[in-house]
Amino acid sequence: MIILFDLDGTLIDSTEAILESFHNSFLVHDFTAPDDEVIKALIGYPLDVMYQELGVPQENIWDFVATYKEHYRKISTQKTILLENAQKAVETAAEFASLGIVTTKTGKYSQVLMEHFGLMEKFDVLIGREDVQNPKPHAEPILKALKNFDTENKKEVWMIGDTHLDLLSAKNAGVHSIGVLSGYDKEETLKKFTNMIFYDSLNAVVYLKSRKLSHS
């Protein structure tokens, strides 16, 4: 079995770091910052898409992204926490499956975070925003991740994520999906894209473990 995890809202909570980095970028570029709830509603999308949706003119977007990343890099490890049960979820999953991370975050910062939490060694691959042309909900991030695994023997592949972007990406890549309620999309949204919804990543992993045992 292969299990791919999203990061924000699935394994980690970096809301404080994200919001602070957005507010800093609007301050630096002398724009009026949007409300936190408006920003949070867009988490999961690439940064350039988020800034576009937040009304930043096209010609300024990449300056905002650069400013965001510069600030985020400085504060990410201090202002990011593992979600409750996330460590146990990863450790349990590693006992019976091969693991990967598929995120829209910048990959190099994501790797630093997972190393900071002592979990990176559990994963065979991490696909971040800079690793693909087309981020989630496109299939490309998942398909690229799967190139790092032996998929010849028809192993089941599952994507666990907290937003519809994760679930759509899974559908587009032809793999199974599980939605978790620990992040940013509400249950009614997730239900439109998968019939598998659990409270958090550990609940999802426990289900997959029992599924594997029943099929072995």
Secondary structure as UniProt FT lines:
FT   STRAND          2..5
FT   TURN            9..11
FT   STRAND          12..13
FT   HELIX           15..28
FT   TURN            29..30
FT   HELIX           36..40
FT   TURN            41..44
FT   HELIX           47..53
FT   TURN            54..55
FT   HELIX           58..60
FT   HELIX           61..75
FT   TURN            76..79
FT   STRAND          81..82
FT   TURN            84..85
FT   HELIX           86..94
FT   TURN            95..96
FT   STRAND          98..102
FT   HELIX           107..116
FT   TURN            117..118
FT   HELIX           120..122
FT   STRAND          125..127
FT   HELIX           129..131
FT   TURN            136..137
FT   HELIX           140..146
FT   TURN            147..148
FT   TURN            152..153
FT   STRAND          157..161
FT   HELIX           164..173
FT   STRAND          176..180
FT   TURN            181..182
FT   HELIX           187..190
FT   TURN            191..193
FT   STRAND          197..198
FT   HELIX           201..215
//
